[in-house]
């Protein structure tokens, strides 16, 4: 193994304080990671890492070495990427965050088709309904369903609007009555989308009127598919994107509630760190994803 790869291995171990974690991330065996670090230490004549049964930590020499070589390794990685971009070579790796429900519905097909056209680009997807910090967590881009960004340091790209509606099961409405006005929701079980233990607030509007409703109930969940299943089970009223519930609406397992009222517009968007210019692999995946959504995905809208 070359010196640059040995340095990369060392920095990965140091970042994660684990030989096994570094091995998983680098596609190596723990034994080969251990041998690489030992060879680097022998070459430098100093001990870089302290190994115990519980953790791996930097020695003072290791911390000083990491501080010196990390910028160099990052600079070489950037130079490699920029050179590929100049030659229009779409290669390298992408780390992408995406919401669980949307990711499960569309990303398997997106990745399968993308791999055929761009076989030299690897894509790591993390599915989570958590609103990730793409800067702190080192994502190349994030797919989100949200309103306009509050973080002004990021770049966002609108793909398409995502419609939402209030839904409940016929059995729930038979037991509890059908609400005619937003005020009627206050006496009913509402299924709240839980973001960091905050109760969801629904803003409902029609021409000349806006009402604010706090979605109070026994259950709050941070996943739309889970909320949809609770609604089908008759546990309450939920506000969900149409693409999550359209199949249940078509089958009659859910019905729309307060159909004359709408919610604030949200969008399927791509978010980026503050790039001066999108790296080629990021731009290529973004264009491919947008084309797929616009050509092949109806967003759950009835045909």
KEKE-3310 file (N, C-alpha, C; in steps of 0.2 Angstrom, whole numbers, plus 5000, padded with zeros to 4 digits):
npx = (5004:5003:5010:5001:4988:4990:4991:4978:4971:4975:4970:4956:4955:4958:4948:4937:4940:4942:4947:4940:4928:4934:4939:4927:4922:4932:4932:4941:4949:4949:4962:4971:4970:4976:4989:4993:4993:5003:5014:5015:5018:5030:5038:5038:5044:5038:5024:5008:4995:4985:4981:4968:4957:4945:4945:4952:4964:4972:4990:5001:5010:5003:4992:4998:5003:4992:4986:4994:4994:4981:4975:4983:4980:4966:4967:4974:4963:4954:4960:4961:4948:4944:4952:4946:4934:4937:4940:4928:4925:4914:4915:4920:4914:4898:4889:4873:4859:4842:4824:4815:4802:4800:4812:4812:4802:4806:4820:4827:4824:4830:4844:4847:4845:4854:4867:4869:4872:4882:4894:4906:4903:4900:4887:4881:4868:4859:4845:4833:4822:4826:4831:4844:4861:4869:4882:4889:4888:4894:4888:4886:4875:4857:4841:4826:4810:4801:4798:4803:4821:4828:4841:4853:4865:4866:4863:4848:4837:4823:4813:4799:4782:4775:4760:4749:4737:4724:4719:4709:4703:4688:4681:4686:4680:4666:4665:4668:4663:4663:4674:4669:4674:4690:4691:4684:4693:4700:4694:4696:4706:4722:4735:4751:4765:4781:4794:4809:4802:4792:4776:4766:4760:4746:4743:4729:4720:4709:4701:4702:4702:4711:4717:4724:4729:4733:4740:4735:4736:4736:4747:4763:4774:4789:4789:4782:4775:4773:4764:4753:4749:4745:4734:4726:4723:4713:4716:4717:4717:4728:4740:4747:4759:4753:4758:4762:4749:4741:4738:4731:4720:4714:4710:4700:4703:4707:4701:4699:4699:4691:4691:4691:4700:4717:4735:4751:4762:4774:4790:4798:4815:4832:4846:4862:4879:4888:4894:4905:4905:4895:4902:4906:4901:4891:4882:4879:4872:4861:4855:4851:4842:4832:4827:4822:4812:4803:4800:4795:4789:4774:4771:4761:4750:4732:4728)
npy = (4994:5011:5027:5037:5031:5024:5035:5040:5029:5029:5042:5039:5029:5037:5047:5039:5032:5019:5003:4993:5000:5009:4999:4995:5006:5008:4997:4987:4973:4971:4967:4970:4984:4986:4981:4991:5003:4999:4998:5011:5018:5011:5016:5030:5030:5032:5031:5031:5029:5024:5009:5001:4989:4994:5006:5016:5029:5044:5047:5060:5063:5057:5065:5077:5073:5070:5082:5089:5081:5079:5091:5090:5077:5080:5090:5083:5074:5083:5089:5078:5075:5087:5087:5076:5081:5091:5083:5078:5066:5056:5050:5042:5044:5046:5054:5053:5060:5055:5056:5043:5038:5043:5039:5024:5022:5028:5028:5015:5012:5023:5022:5010:5012:5023:5018:5010:5019:5027:5019:5021:5028:5028:5026:5031:5029:5037:5033:5043:5051:5062:5079:5082:5089:5094:5100:5098:5084:5079:5077:5075:5079:5082:5075:5082:5084:5098:5115:5132:5134:5137:5138:5148:5146:5135:5128:5127:5117:5117:5103:5098:5102:5095:5088:5088:5081:5080:5065:5050:5035:5027:5020:5026:5039:5036:5032:5044:5055:5066:5079:5096:5108:5116:5119:5108:5098:5099:5092:5079:5064:5067:5063:5066:5072:5069:5079:5080:5080:5089:5095:5093:5107:5112:5121:5127:5132:5141:5151:5167:5163:5157:5144:5139:5124:5113:5098:5087:5072:5054:5048:5051:5052:5050:5046:5046:5035:5026:5034:5034:5021:5020:5028:5021:5010:5016:5025:5039:5056:5061:5072:5070:5068:5066:5055:5046:5041:5038:5025:5019:5028:5025:5012:5014:5013:5024:5040:5057:5071:5086:5092:5104:5112:5118:5116:5124:5126:5113:5107:5094:5094:5097:5098:5107:5108:5124:5125:5132:5128:5115:5099:5088:5074:5076:5085:5078:5067:5074:5080:5068:5063:5073:5072:5059:5060:5070:5064:5050:5049:5051:5057:5052:5057:5056:5048)
npz = (5000:4996:5002:5003:5003:5015:5024:5023:5028:5041:5045:5044:5054:5065:5065:5068:5079:5079:5073:5067:5062:5053:5044:5039:5032:5023:5015:5019:5028:5046:5050:5040:5040:5053:5050:5041:5048:5057:5049:5045:5056:5059:5049:5051:5064:5076:5088:5083:5087:5102:5108:5116:5125:5124:5116:5103:5102:5099:5100:5107:5097:5086:5085:5082:5069:5062:5061:5053:5041:5037:5030:5018:5013:5010:5001:4990:4987:4983:4972:4963:4961:4954:4943:4937:4934:4925:4914:4911:4917:4925:4940:4956:4973:4980:4994:5000:5008:5011:5013:5022:5017:5004:4998:4999:4989:4977:4975:4973:4960:4953:4957:4951:4937:4936:4939:4927:4917:4923:4928:4936:4946:4963:4975:4991:5001:5014:5022:5031:5041:5048:5049:5042:5045:5032:5030:5043:5043:5032:5019:5002:4995:4999:4998:5000:5007:5009:5015:5010:5013:5029:5033:5027:5022:5014:4997:4987:4977:4968:4963:4961:4966:4981:4985:4999:5011:5022:5030:5035:5042:5035:5046:5058:5056:5056:5069:5076:5070:5055:5053:5049:5049:5052:5066:5071:5072:5084:5094:5091:5088:5083:5072:5075:5066:5072:5076:5083:5096:5095:5095:5080:5070:5061:5047:5039:5025:5015:5002:5008:5021:5035:5046:5061:5068:5082:5081:5091:5100:5105:5099:5091:5078:5069:5055:5039:5032:5043:5050:5041:5041:5054:5053:5044:5052:5060:5070:5070:5063:5050:5043:5027:5014:4997:4990:4999:5003:4993:4987:4997:4998:4985:4987:4996:5009:5016:5018:5011:5022:5026:5012:5006:5011:5011:5013:5017:5004:5000:4994:4984:4985:4981:4991:4994:5000:5002:4988:4977:4964:4957:4960:4947:4948:4957:4951:4940:4945:4951:4940:4934:4943:4944:4931:4931:4941:4935:4923:4926:4938:4947:4958:4966:4963:4957:4942)
capx = (5000:5006:5010:4995:4983:4992:4989:4970:4968:4977:4965:4950:4955:4958:4942:4931:4943:4941:4950:4934:4924:4938:4939:4921:4922:4937:4932:4947:4949:4953:4969:4974:4970:4981:4995:4994:4995:5009:5019:5016:5022:5037:5041:5039:5048:5034:5018:5003:4989:4985:4976:4965:4952:4939:4945:4958:4965:4979:4995:5002:5013:4998:4988:5002:5004:4985:4984:4998:4993:4974:4974:4987:4975:4960:4969:4975:4957:4950:4964:4959:4941:4944:4955:4941:4929:4940:4940:4921:4924:4909:4918:4920:4908:4893:4885:4866:4853:4835:4819:4813:4796:4802:4818:4810:4797:4809:4827:4829:4824:4835:4850:4848:4846:4860:4872:4870:4875:4888:4896:4912:4901:4897:4882:4879:4861:4856:4837:4832:4817:4829:4833:4852:4865:4873:4888:4892:4889:4898:4884:4887:4868:4852:4835:4821:4803:4801:4797:4810:4826:4830:4849:4855:4872:4865:4860:4843:4835:4816:4811:4792:4778:4772:4754:4747:4730:4721:4716:4707:4699:4681:4679:4687:4675:4660:4665:4670:4660:4667:4674:4667:4678:4696:4690:4682:4699:4702:4691:4698:4713:4726:4742:4756:4772:4785:4801:4812:4797:4788:4769:4765:4755:4743:4740:4724:4718:4704:4701:4700:4702:4717:4716:4730:4727:4738:4739:4736:4733:4740:4753:4767:4779:4793:4789:4775:4772:4770:4758:4748:4747:4740:4727:4722:4720:4708:4719:4716:4718:4735:4742:4752:4760:4748:4762:4762:4743:4737:4736:4726:4714:4711:4707:4695:4705:4708:4697:4701:4696:4691:4694:4691:4706:4724:4741:4756:4766:4781:4793:4804:4821:4839:4850:4869:4883:4889:4899:4906:4902:4894:4906:4903:4897:4885:4878:4876:4867:4856:4851:4848:4837:4827:4824:4818:4806:4799:4797:4793:4785:4768:4770:4756:4744:4728:4729)
capy = (5000:5017:5031:5041:5026:5023:5041:5040:5024:5032:5047:5036:5026:5042:5050:5035:5029:5011:4999:4990:5005:5011:4994:4994:5012:5008:4991:4983:4969:4974:4965:4974:4991:4986:4981:4997:5007:4997:4999:5018:5019:5009:5021:5036:5029:5035:5028:5036:5027:5020:5004:4997:4984:4998:5011:5018:5036:5047:5049:5067:5063:5055:5071:5082:5071:5070:5089:5091:5077:5079:5096:5087:5072:5083:5094:5079:5072:5089:5089:5072:5077:5093:5084:5071:5085:5094:5078:5076:5059:5055:5045:5044:5042:5051:5052:5056:5059:5055:5054:5036:5036:5044:5034:5018:5022:5030:5028:5009:5012:5028:5020:5005:5015:5028:5013:5007:5025:5029:5013:5022:5032:5024:5031:5029:5033:5036:5035:5045:5057:5067:5084:5081:5095:5092:5102:5095:5077:5078:5074:5078:5082:5079:5075:5083:5087:5103:5122:5135:5133:5142:5138:5152:5144:5129:5129:5122:5116:5114:5098:5098:5102:5089:5089:5085:5081:5076:5058:5046:5029:5027:5017:5032:5044:5033:5032:5050:5060:5069:5086:5100:5114:5115:5119:5102:5094:5100:5087:5072:5061:5069:5059:5071:5070:5071:5081:5082:5080:5095:5094:5096:5112:5112:5127:5125:5138:5142:5158:5172:5160:5153:5142:5135:5118:5109:5091:5084:5065:5050:5046:5056:5048:5054:5043:5046:5028:5024:5038:5032:5014:5021:5031:5015:5006:5019:5028:5046:5059:5063:5076:5067:5069:5061:5049:5040:5038:5037:5018:5018:5031:5022:5006:5015:5012:5030:5045:5064:5075:5093:5092:5111:5116:5116:5117:5128:5122:5111:5104:5090:5098:5095:5103:5106:5112:5130:5124:5137:5125:5108:5094:5084:5069:5079:5088:5072:5063:5079:5080:5062:5062:5077:5070:5053:5062:5073:5059:5044:5048:5056:5060:5049:5061:5052:5048)
capz = (5000:4995:5008:5003:5006:5022:5028:5022:5033:5048:5047:5045:5061:5070:5065:5071:5085:5078:5067:5063:5059:5047:5039:5035:5028:5017:5012:5020:5034:5052:5050:5035:5043:5058:5047:5037:5053:5060:5044:5044:5063:5059:5044:5055:5070:5082:5089:5082:5090:5108:5107:5122:5123:5123:5111:5100:5103:5096:5104:5105:5090:5081:5084:5078:5063:5059:5060:5047:5035:5035:5024:5012:5010:5007:4995:4985:4985:4979:4965:4959:4959:4949:4937:4933:4932:4919:4909:4911:4920:4931:4944:4963:4977:4982:5000:4999:5013:5008:5018:5021:5013:4997:4996:4997:4983:4970:4974:4970:4952:4951:4958:4946:4931:4936:4938:4921:4914:4926:4932:4940:4952:4969:4979:4997:5003:5020:5023:5037:5041:5052:5045:5043:5043:5027:5031:5048:5043:5026:5014:4995:4994:5002:4995:5005:5006:5014:5013:5009:5018:5034:5033:5021:5019:5009:4991:4986:4970:4967:4958:4960:4972:4984:4988:5006:5013:5029:5029:5041:5039:5036:5053:5062:5055:5058:5076:5079:5066:5050:5054:5044:5049:5055:5073:5073:5074:5091:5098:5088:5089:5077:5072:5073:5063:5077:5074:5089:5101:5095:5092:5074:5069:5054:5045:5034:5022:5009:5000:5013:5028:5038:5053:5064:5072:5085:5080:5098:5101:5109:5095:5087:5074:5064:5048:5036:5031:5050:5052:5036:5044:5060:5050:5041:5058:5063:5076:5070:5057:5049:5037:5024:5007:4994:4987:5004:5005:4987:4986:5002:4995:4979:4989:5001:5016:5019:5014:5013:5027:5025:5006:5003:5014:5009:5017:5014:4999:5001:4988:4983:4983:4982:4995:4993:5003:4998:4983:4972:4958:4959:4957:4941:4950:4961:4946:4935:4949:4952:4934:4932:4948:4942:4925:4933:4944:4930:4918:4928:4945:4947:4965:4970:4960:4954:4935)
cpx = (5004:5006:5004:4989:4984:4989:4981:4968:4969:4971:4958:4949:4954:4952:4936:4934:4941:4944:4945:4930:4928:4939:4933:4920:4926:4937:4938:4945:4952:4960:4973:4975:4976:4988:4997:4997:5002:5015:5020:5020:5029:5041:5043:5043:5044:5027:5012:4996:4990:4979:4974:4960:4945:4939:4952:4959:4972:4984:4997:5006:5008:4994:4991:5002:4997:4984:4988:4996:4986:4973:4977:4982:4969:4962:4971:4968:4953:4954:4962:4952:4940:4947:4950:4936:4931:4939:4933:4921:4920:4911:4919:4914:4904:4889:4879:4862:4847:4830:4817:4808:4798:4807:4816:4805:4801:4816:4830:4830:4829:4842:4852:4849:4853:4866:4874:4874:4881:4891:4902:4910:4898:4893:4880:4873:4860:4849:4836:4827:4820:4831:4840:4855:4870:4881:4892:4893:4891:4894:4886:4881:4863:4846:4830:4814:4801:4798:4803:4815:4827:4838:4851:4862:4872:4862:4854:4840:4828:4816:4804:4788:4776:4766:4753:4740:4729:4718:4714:4704:4692:4678:4680:4682:4668:4659:4665:4666:4665:4667:4672:4671:4684:4695:4687:4687:4701:4699:4692:4705:4717:4733:4747:4763:4777:4792:4804:4807:4793:4781:4768:4759:4752:4740:4735:4721:4713:4703:4698:4700:4708:4716:4722:4727:4733:4736:4740:4732:4738:4747:4756:4773:4783:4794:4782:4772:4769:4764:4752:4745:4743:4734:4723:4719:4715:4710:4719:4717:4725:4735:4748:4753:4755:4752:4762:4755:4738:4734:4730:4719:4710:4708:4701:4697:4706:4703:4700:4696:4697:4694:4695:4697:4713:4729:4746:4760:4773:4783:4797:4809:4827:4843:4858:4873:4885:4895:4899:4904:4901:4899:4903:4898:4891:4880:4875:4871:4860:4852:4848:4842:4831:4823:4820:4811:4801:4796:4794:4789:4780:4767:4764:4749:4739:4729:4722)
cpy = (5006:5022:5035:5037:5025:5029:5041:5035:5026:5037:5044:5033:5032:5046:5046:5031:5022:5009:4996:4994:5008:5006:4994:5000:5012:5002:4986:4978:4973:4973:4969:4981:4991:4985:4987:5002:5006:4999:5007:5020:5017:5014:5027:5036:5032:5031:5033:5035:5023:5015:5001:4993:4988:5003:5012:5026:5038:5048:5056:5067:5061:5061:5076:5080:5071:5078:5092:5087:5078:5085:5093:5082:5075:5087:5089:5076:5077:5089:5084:5073:5082:5091:5080:5076:5089:5090:5075:5068:5059:5049:5047:5041:5048:5049:5056:5055:5060:5053:5047:5034:5037:5040:5027:5017:5023:5028:5021:5009:5018:5026:5014:5007:5020:5023:5011:5013:5027:5024:5015:5027:5028:5029:5027:5033:5031:5038:5037:5051:5063:5072:5085:5088:5092:5094:5099:5087:5075:5074:5078:5082:5079:5080:5077:5085:5092:5110:5125:5134:5138:5143:5142:5150:5138:5132:5124:5123:5113:5109:5098:5099:5095:5091:5085:5085:5078:5070:5055:5040:5030:5025:5023:5037:5042:5033:5039:5056:5063:5076:5090:5107:5112:5115:5112:5097:5094:5094:5079:5070:5063:5065:5064:5068:5073:5073:5084:5084:5086:5093:5097:5101:5112:5118:5126:5132:5137:5149:5162:5169:5156:5151:5138:5130:5114:5102:5087:5077:5061:5048:5051:5052:5052:5050:5043:5040:5025:5027:5035:5025:5015:5024:5025:5011:5010:5023:5036:5049:5062:5067:5073:5069:5064:5055:5044:5037:5036:5030:5017:5022:5028:5016:5007:5014:5018:5035:5052:5067:5082:5095:5100:5115:5114:5118:5121:5123:5120:5108:5099:5094:5094:5100:5101:5110:5118:5129:5130:5135:5118:5104:5090:5079:5071:5081:5083:5069:5068:5079:5074:5061:5066:5075:5064:5055:5065:5069:5053:5043:5054:5059:5057:5052:5056:5053:5049)
cpz = (5000:5002:5009:5006:5013:5027:5028:5027:5040:5050:5048:5052:5066:5071:5069:5077:5085:5072:5063:5059:5052:5042:5035:5030:5022:5013:5013:5026:5040:5052:5046:5037:5049:5055:5044:5042:5056:5056:5044:5051:5062:5054:5047:5061:5076:5082:5088:5086:5097:5107:5114:5120:5121:5117:5108:5100:5100:5102:5103:5099:5085:5080:5080:5071:5059:5057:5054:5041:5032:5029:5018:5009:5007:5001:4989:4982:4981:4972:4961:4956:4953:4943:4933:4930:4925:4913:4908:4912:4926:4935:4951:4967:4979:4989:5000:5005:5009:5013:5016:5016:5005:4994:4995:4991:4977:4969:4972:4963:4950:4952:4952:4939:4930:4935:4931:4916:4916:4931:4937:4946:4957:4973:4985:5000:5010:5021:5030:5037:5045:5047:5046:5041:5038:5027:5037:5047:5036:5021:5007:4993:4998:4998:5001:5003:5011:5011:5012:5015:5023:5035:5027:5018:5014:5002:4990:4979:4970:4962:4956:4967:4975:4988:4995:5007:5019:5027:5035:5038:5040:5043:5058:5062:5057:5066:5079:5075:5061:5052:5048:5043:5053:5063:5076:5075:5081:5096:5096:5089:5082:5078:5070:5071:5069:5075:5080:5095:5101:5092:5085:5074:5062:5053:5039:5032:5016:5008:5006:5020:5029:5045:5055:5069:5075:5085:5087:5097:5105:5105:5091:5084:5070:5057:5045:5035:5038:5051:5047:5039:5050:5058:5048:5047:5062:5069:5076:5063:5056:5043:5034:5017:5003:4991:4992:5004:4999:4986:4991:5001:4990:4982:4994:5008:5020:5015:5016:5018:5026:5018:5003:5006:5012:5014:5014:5009:5001:4994:4989:4981:4984:4986:4994:4998:4999:4993:4978:4965:4959:4956:4952:4943:4953:4956:4941:4939:4950:4946:4932:4937:4946:4936:4926:4936:4939:4925:4920:4934:4945:4954:4969:4967:4957:4946:4932)
residu = (UNK:UNK:UNK:UNK:UNK:UNK:UNK:UNK:UNK:UNK:UNK:UNK:UNK:UNK:UNK:UNK:UNK:UNK:UNK:UNK:UNK:UNK:UNK:UNK:UNK:UNK:UNK:UNK:UNK:UNK:UNK:UNK:UNK:UNK:UNK:UNK:UNK:UNK:UNK:UNK:UNK:UNK:UNK:UNK:UNK:UNK:UNK:UNK:UNK:UNK:UNK:UNK:UNK:UNK:UNK:UNK:UNK:UNK:UNK:UNK:UNK:UNK:UNK:UNK:UNK:UNK:UNK:UNK:UNK:UNK:UNK:UNK:UNK:UNK:UNK:UNK:UNK:UNK:UNK:UNK:UNK:UNK:UNK:UNK:UNK:UNK:UNK:UNK:UNK:UNK:UNK:UNK:UNK:UNK:UNK:UNK:UNK:UNK:UNK:UNK:UNK:UNK:UNK:UNK:UNK:UNK:UNK:UNK:UNK:UNK:UNK:UNK:UNK:UNK:UNK:UNK:UNK:UNK:UNK:UNK:UNK:UNK:UNK:UNK:UNK:UNK:UNK:UNK:UNK:UNK:UNK:UNK:UNK:UNK:UNK:UNK:UNK:UNK:UNK:UNK:UNK:UNK:UNK:UNK:UNK:UNK:UNK:UNK:UNK:UNK:UNK:UNK:UNK:UNK:UNK:UNK:UNK:UNK:UNK:UNK:UNK:UNK:UNK:UNK:UNK:UNK:UNK:UNK:UNK:UNK:UNK:UNK:UNK:UNK:UNK:UNK:UNK:UNK:UNK:UNK:UNK:UNK:UNK:UNK:UNK:UNK:UNK:UNK:UNK:UNK:UNK:UNK:UNK:UNK:UNK:UNK:UNK:UNK:UNK:UNK:UNK:UNK:UNK:UNK:UNK:UNK:UNK:UNK:UNK:UNK:UNK:UNK:UNK:UNK:UNK:UNK:UNK:UNK:UNK:UNK:UNK:UNK:UNK:UNK:UNK:UNK:UNK:UNK:UNK:UNK:UNK:UNK:UNK:UNK:UNK:UNK:UNK:UNK:UNK:UNK:UNK:UNK:UNK:UNK:UNK:UNK:UNK:UNK:UNK:UNK:UNK:UNK:UNK:UNK:UNK:UNK:UNK:UNK:UNK:UNK:UNK:UNK:UNK:UNK:UNK:UNK:UNK:UNK:UNK:UNK:UNK:UNK:UNK:UNK:UNK:UNK:UNK:UNK:UNK:UNK:UNK:UNK:UNK:UNK:UNK:UNK:UNK:UNK:UNK:UNK:UNK:UNK:UNK:UNK:UNK:UNK:UNK:UNK:UNK:UNK:UNK:UNK:UNK)
# end
